Amino acid sequence: MPALLQMRGITKSFPGVRALQGVDLDLATGEVLALLGENGAGKSTLIKVLGGAHVHEEGTIEIDGHVTAIANPHDSQVAGIGIIYQEFNLVPGLTVRENLFLGQEGGALRWINARSERERAKQLFRRLGVPIDPEAICGSLTVAQQQIIEIAKALAQDARIIVMDEPSAALTLKEVDSLFAIIRELKAQGIGIIYISHRLDEIFQIADRVTVLRDGTYVGTESIGSLTRQRMIEMMVGRSIDDEFPKEKAAIGEERLVVRNLCRGRAVKDVSLSVRRGEVVGLTGLVGAGRTETARLIFGADRLERGEIELDGNRLTINKPRDAIAAGICLLTEDRKSQGLVLGQTCLENFGLPNVTSFSRFGVLRHRHEQSAFTTYVDSLQIKLTDQNQLAGTLSGGNQQKIVLAKWLERNADVIIFDEPTRGIDVGAKYEIYLLINRLAAQGKAILMISSELPEVLGMSDRIVVMHEGRVTGEITDVVNATQEQVMNLAIA
């Protein structure tokens, strides 16, 4: 019996770059195939070839054993392929029903049968086992519900192959469980699924096989039962990483950051915590626990209703980010693309934004001084650039994170708040970020690390503070012997 999908020898080049070189991929009916690789490995390019967004130069694509020409997205859709990208392709102001059948109206003179579409939408959601109102406005729904609509859209177009790109990135643990239930239902219906994720724990839960790409080439395909987490990482990065979380114990000194009884509405309720010199404090909890809101209060991004913030024993008045920055507190936001960087500006310009005053003399920006300082960070943080004028939006997630860190280090920040520091970053880049956190702690910086990844929290923290519904529900000091279950019990308290 032929495979549902076979991609053989796929090659794709862009000016000056060979993005894919002879890549193979097989997908069976009713299978979940995880597609893994570091950022820049070629995953997105391969999927765009399958989706018709890019046209490959060499190689073949076969569906059910028949060579299939895919030159544009329409060809891909007709071939039974549905691509669900990280950024959903939905119109927020339209209803669920209208989004489901957008583009399938059949022509300018054909009447839209809303009743028929509504019934068909209900059938699709019954097929997925989820109750969603077809007449609800898409923009009013949660991310998880919008993702289900994207899956239903693919089914409405008779997709037999569905690609999911980082589908769990913005979901809660409960929503991830619901997503997996839908995926298992799709498997039972004979649909083949290509699942892309940086979260390796998920891969072991949902995938049947794993295909790994590295530097645009095919590394190999293994059944999930034959793989260990360590082997999976080695396939992706091309080298052995002895310890996924290379925590180094720094000399921990006196308290640097102390916050007492922080309050803001229902989001943050009497939160108190401290971070000492050289210490990494992990702040965790479920989505909606108030972690990010707490960080924003400390940084002055939101106005504090009540509470105290101290740095090195001195009480601070922080009404806006400028106050926090001047005091030596910086925040690397969870959404670096919209809040940490100006993607349309160069890396050098992003680096200089909070440092214009220090790089200027008599109101004139000293470009050479700015460039020299940035070069120092490019070297020390190992930022991969073509040159300093490369647009920030063209960098990988890991290198974008380093640019954000560089601009704050130039401000001589003493307290660094990382909000989801490795979200959307591949395994190799995560390792580099962890090494940077170690280095900062060794320099005496106080690190507050917010993360939803429990292995990361347990692997990189000296102490763990857990939140639930705006309150601190517990603190774990014996991190070495702590377990994920112990953290979760506090997170749902």
N, C-alpha and C positions, 0 to 999 in steps of 0.2 A: 504494500500500500504506500503510495507516494506521500511525502511530507506535505502538510498544508502549505507551508512556505519554505522556499529555498532561495537564498541569495548566495551567488557564487562569484568570487573574484571581483567584488565591487571596488572600483577605483574612482576617486573623485579628486580633482585638483582645483585650487583657487590660485590667483596670481602669486607666485612665489612660495606656495604651500601645497604639499601633497597631503590632503586631509584624510583620505582613505587609500590603502594600498592592498588590493587583493583580499578584501574582507569576505568571510563566509558566515552565513547564519542559517540555521534550520529551526523550524517551529512545527510541532505536531498538532493535530487536532486535539482540543481539550487540554492543552498544556499551558503552563505558565513558565515562560523562559525569562530569566533575569538577565538583563544586558548591563554589564558593569564595566567600569573603567574610570580613570581619573578624569578631571576636567581637561579637555583637549585631546582625549583619547580617540574621539571620532564617533561617539554614540549619537550625538545630535545630528551630525552630518548623515550618518547611515539612516536614521529615522526619517530625515527630510528627503533622502533619496527614495525611501519606501513610500513616503507620503506625496511624492511628486513635486516637492518644493525645490529640490535640486535634481538635475539629470546626471546620472553617472556616465563616465566615459568608457569604462570597460566593465565586463561582467554581465551576468544574467540574473533575472528574477523569475522564479517559477512559482505558480500557485496551482496546487493539485496536479503537479507534474507538467504543466503547460507553461511555456515561456510567455511572460506577460510584459508588454511594453508600458512603462509608466513615465510619461513625459510631463505630466502636470497633475495637480490635485484631483481633477475630475477623473483622470485615468485611474488613480489610486482608489477613489471612492467607488467607481464602477467595478473595480477588481475585488471589492469587499474588504477594504482596509479602512479602519478608523483610527485617527491619531488624536490623542488627548494630550495637549501640551500643558505645561505648567501654568501658562497664562491662558485662561479659558476663552473660547471663541463664542461668547454669548453677548446678546444685546440686553443690557440691564433694564431698559425701559419697556421691553416686550414681555409678554406672558411666557410661562413655561411652554405651553402649546405652540405659540408662535415661534419660539426659538427652536423647538424640536423639528419643525417642518419648514423652517426658513430655507428658501432655495429649492423647495420641492413643489412649488405651486403649479408648475407645468405650463406657464405662459401668461401673457397679459390678459387674454380673453377668458381665462378659466376662472370660474367662481371658486372661492375658498369655502369648503364645507366645514365650518367650525365644529359642528356636532360630531361629524365623522372623525375629525382630528382629535377632538377631546376624548372620544372613546378609544381611539388608537393609542393615545398618550397613556390612558389608564391601563391599557393592556401591557404597554411597555413597562410601566412601573410595577405592575403585578408580576411581570416576568422577572423583575429585579428584586421583588419582595420588599418594596419600600412604598410608603404612602406619601405621594407628593401631589398637591392640587395643580392640575394643568392650567388653571387660570390665575395662579399666583404670579406676581411680578418677579422676574428673575433677580433683579437688584435687591429685593427684600430677603432673599434666601441666604442661608449660611454657605460657606465655602464647600462644606461636605455635600450639601444638597445640590449646589451648582455642578459639582463634579459628577454626581449621579445623573444630572441632566445631560452632561456631555457623553456619558456612557450610553444613555438612552438614545441620544442623537445618532450615535454610531449604529446602534441596533435598528433604529428607524430607517437607516440607509442600507440595511441588510449586511452589515459588517460581519465577517467571519474571523477577521484578524483585528485585534484592538491593541494599540500601543498606548501605554500609560507612562508619562514622563514625570517622575517625582510626584506621584499622586498623593503621598501622605505628608508632604512638606508642611502644610498649614493645618493639619488635622489634629484633633485631640486623640488620646489613646482609645477612647470609646468609639470615635468616628473611624479610626483605623480598623478596629475590629469589625465595624459594620461594612467598611470597604472590602475587607477580606472575605466576608460572608457573600458579598455580591460577586466577587471574583470567583469564588468556589462555585457559585450558581452558574456563572457563565461557562466555567470549565465543564460542568455537567451537561451543558447544552451544546458542547462541542466547539466552543469558540476558543481560538488560540490567542494567548495574551503575551505580549512582550512588556516586561515590567522593568522600568529604569529607576534605580534608587541608590543613594549613598548610604542608606541605613541598612547595614549588613544584618542586623537582627531580624529585620522584616524578611529578608531574602530567605533565611532559613525557615521562616514560618509559612511562606506562600509559594516559593518557587519549586519547580520540578527539576529544572536544569539551569545552569549558569553559563553564559557566554561572556568572555572577557576580551576587551579591546585595549590596546596600549599603543600610543603614538601613531594612531591611524592604521594599525595592523591587527590581524586576528591572532590572539594568544592561544585560545582553546575553549572547549566546551566540556563541562563536567556535570555529572548528576549531583544533585544537592546532597545525597547521602554519602558521597565519596569525598566531600569537601569539609575541611575545617575552616574556621574563621581566619586562622593564620595563613593557610594556603591560599585562601581567596585574596587576602591582602597582598601576598607575594606575587600572585598572578597579575594584579592590577598595577603595582608599583615597580615590578621587575627586580625586586631585591627583598631580602629578609628584613622585616622590622621586628626586632626581638621583643619589644614591649609596645603594645598599641598606645598605652598611656604612660609616657616616659617621665613620670612624676619624680622630681628631685626635691628633697627636703631642704628648704632655705632656712637660714637663721631667723627665727621669728622673734620680733622685739615688742616694743610697747604699742599700745593702741594708737592708730593713726586716724581712722574714720570711726566715729561713733554717732549713731542716730538713735533718737529716743522718741517714742510715741508719735511717729509720723502718721498723719491722718489726711485723707482726702476722700470725702463722700463715702460711698460703699466699696470703693476699689481698694483703699488702704486704710486699715483700722489699727491704730496703736502699734505700729511696727517699730521694733527696736532691734538693732544689731550692731556689731562692731567688726572692724577688720584691722589686724595688727600689721606692723612693718614686716614685710617678707612673707606674708600669709596669703593663701588663696582660699577664700571663703566661697563655697558653692551655694548659690541661692536657687532652690528648685521648688517644684509644685506643678500641679496640673494647669493647663491653659485656663486663664481667668483667675488664677490664684492671687494676682496682684504683684507679681515679680517685676514686670516691666514698669508698671505704674510706680512702684517704689523707687526704681532707678531714675525715672523721670523726675520725681520729686527731689531726689538728692542732687540731680544735675540742674534743676531749675527749669526744666522744660514744661512742667506743670506747677501751678502755684500751690504751695503748702498751706493747708488750713490750720494745722496745729502740729507742734513737734519741734525738736531741736536737732541741729546738725553741728557736729564738732569735728575739727581737723587738728590733730596734734595738740589737743587740749584747749583750742581756741574756738569759741562759739562763732558760727558763721551765719550771716544773713544772705540767703540765696533766693532771689526773686526771679532770676532769669539765668539762662546758660552762661552768659558773660560773667556773672558773679562766681559761678562754680569754676569756670575755666581760670579766672584770675586767682582763685584759691588753690588751684592745682588738682582739680577733679575733672576727669574727662569720661565720656560715655561713648562706647562703640555700640551703636544701635543694632537691634535685631534685623532691621531692614536697611542694610548699608546702601542699597541702590537708590532708595528714595530719600533717606534721611542722613546718610553718612557721606555720600559723594554727589557731585554734579557730573553725571555720566557724559554729558556733552562737552565737558571741559577736559583739558589735558591732565595727566597725572601730576605734572609740576604745578599747575594752577590749583588743583585740589589740595595739594600739600601746602601751598602758600596761603590759602584762604584764612585760616585762623592765626597766621603768623605774619601778616602784612606789616604790622607795626615793627616787629623785630627785624624785618628785612629791609626796612625803609630808613632813610636819613633825610631829614628836612623835608619830609613829605614825598620823597622820590624813592620808588622801589629799586633796590640794588639787585638786579637780576643775577649777577654772577654769584653774589652771596647766597641767594636763594637756591640757585642751581647746585652750588657746592654743598650746601647743607643737605639737599635732597639726595645727591649722589652718595653721601655718607650713609643715609638710611637705605637706599637701594642696595648698597653693598652689605650692610650689617644685617638687614632683614631678608636679604636674598630675594628681592622683588624682581620678577621676570618681566622686562620691558623691551620693546624694540628701541625706544628712546624716550626721553622725558616728555616729549610732546605727544606721545600716544594717548588717545582718548581713554579716559577711565572706564567707559562703558565697554571697551573691547577686551578688558582684562578678565582672567578667570576669577572665580569667587575668592580663592585664597589670596591672590595678589591684590584684589580690591580691598580685602580686609587689612592687608599689610600697609596699603596707602593710607587708610584711615588711621591705623596705629601710628604710622610715621608722623602724621601731622600733629597728633596729640603729644607724642614723645618730644617733638621740637618745642612744645609748650612747657616742658619740664613737669609734666603731670606726676603727682605723688600718689594719687588714687585713680586706678583705672577700672572702670566698670565695663565688663564684656557682657553684652546681652546676646545670647545664642551665638558664640564666637565661631562655631564651625558649621552653622546651618548652610546647607547647599554646597558644602566644600568637600572635595574628594579626600580619600584616605591619606594620601601622601601629603596634601596641603594641611590636613588636620594635624598630622604629626609635627609639621613645622610650626603651626600655631601653638601647639602644646610646648614645644621647645622655647618659643618666644615668651610664653607665660612663665616658664621656669626661670628664664633669664631676667625678666622683670622683677620677679619675686626675689631673686638673688641680689638685685640692686636695691632692695629695700622698699620697693613699691608695694602698696596695699592693693590687692586684686579682689574684686567682687565679681564672680563669674556666674551669670544666670544661664541655666541650661535646662532643657527638657529631656536631655539624653542622660539617663541614670548611669550608664556605664562611664560616661564622661565625667559626671559629677563625682562619682565614687573614685574614679581613677586619677583625678587631677586636684582634688580639694584637700586642704588641711583640716577644714571644718565645714559642716553642712548645715545650712539653715533652711527649714522647710516651711512653705506657706500654703494656706488653704482659705479661699474666700476672703482675701484681704488681710488675714491675720497670720502671725508666726505661730505655728503649731508645734514646733520642736526644733531642737538643735542636736546634731550628732558630732561628738568630739572624737570618738574612736572610729575614724573613717576606715582604717585598715581592716577592721573586723566587721564593718557595716555591710548590710545586704540591700539589694534592691527592694525586697519585701519590707524591710524596716523603714526605708524612705517612703515607700508607697503608703504604708499604714499611717504615717504622719501627713502625707499629702491628701488623704481622703478623710482625715479626722473631722 
